[in-house]
Amino acid sequence: MIIQQDMDLMKKLTILSDAAKYDAACTSSGVDKKNNGAGLGNAKACGICHSFSADGRCISLLKILFTNECIYNCRYCVNRSSNDVLRATFTPEEVYRLTIEFYRRNYIEGLFLSSGIIVSPDETMKRLTETVMLLRTKYHFGGYIHLKGIPGASQSLIETAGWYADRMSVNLELPTADGLKTLAPHKSRKNILTPMRQLQRGIHASQLALGIQEPSHGLLSENAPVQTGLSHGTGVLSASGYQPPQRSLQRQQPRFVPAGQSTQMIIGATKETDYHIVTVAEALYHNYDLKRVFYSAFVNVNHDEALPAQPDGKGVPLLREHRLYQADWLMRFYGFHSGELLSEEKPNFNVLLDPKCDWAIRHLEQFPVEINRADYYTLLRVPGIGVRSAQRIVKARRSARLDFKDIKKMGVVLKRALYFITCSGRTLYPIRMNEDFITNRIIGVEALNRYQIEHHDSYRQLSLFDDFHMDTPSSDK
Ligand code: SF4
């Protein structure tokens, strides 16, 4: 292990923002993008990730590790103790200086702070907690803070941190306990789920004390309002879930982890099927009230023989990751259950089709759906119809019968939807309700999307000096 004692701050920033890029628990997923800027940005790979704040806005965060030193040796991790990499550790004051300097320059709106395990889980959590306390209490930093909870750290440290961070996340790391045993033997499922449960209880208690009501989980139920931007009591239900009002309230009364908790799983390092993964995610949403589960496509950075080689030299399986995000979206906002999307008999998504199309083609007996009559939840299940277009359809048809031209204007993606709908009893073209026929037609459309996912550089670690206009993968229709 190479540890440099007298490292300047920018050098540390270079190492520790680069080391953080494999953490997917905000929207970027860790691929470098070359800098073309002059001056400071030209030499530094300082990470900015995009995340969603409690009011649903996409915000830029300074994404760094507190340290990339680590006493553990997780086989998939570039920072594992057996790797001979340059190591660095910030002090809380240094994190403060960087955050404030970038914040003042308008590069960022907040901080995403994770860490390797230095000395012990308690010592690590203590330093992270000191850092956020310093930012909040001494320097009155009001920006967004996403902080990692360290498995195995004492409850009192997690509790303290939760009063200063906006969001916290404890990484599940791998979908199963067996996977953890094999690849991250220092971690255990119990050590991970314990702080998750603690955060869940703290969040509920805090909401209760403030009289804030939130749905017990993020999944869409039959009676839950699903309209994006809908005013809901004291808060707003947006595309990222129910978001209570925070800042003004928080200023008067502190709130525990007001933006909720999330987690991350590495996909493809172990042999779990997609069915297994979405089932685990669904259970986490139900049982721990997570705001988000992030899926991070496995990258074999260590060329470790215990880990799968990158399939066929094709690089990171981003398409699988993308399908899981789409399925996750369907479970959270479209009322799908994991058991509808996949099963033991069909355990993996067809990477050639998005999960909603895949489901619809396997359930042709439920189609075509009549646009002028189908209820809102049925409309949501039609490929090419998203939350907004379903809402518009329901509203507009109160005053007039709708045809294909009308619904196209409302945002329906007809090239997908046309196989599954009728307007006043008519299809757009003569359609054969046949699985093979529809699959072949849709795969033509999907091929373009696939290409864009595999080649688009939105899956990347942003630099502080790039422009910030990163697209997020579309998955809501
Ligand atoms: S605990 Fe494991 S995953 Fe986290 S930094 Fe250490 S080696 Fe990497």
Residues whose N, C-alpha, C, O or C-beta is under 5 A from the ligand:
A	BS01	SF4	C70 Y72 N73 C74 C77 N79 R80 S115 G116 I117
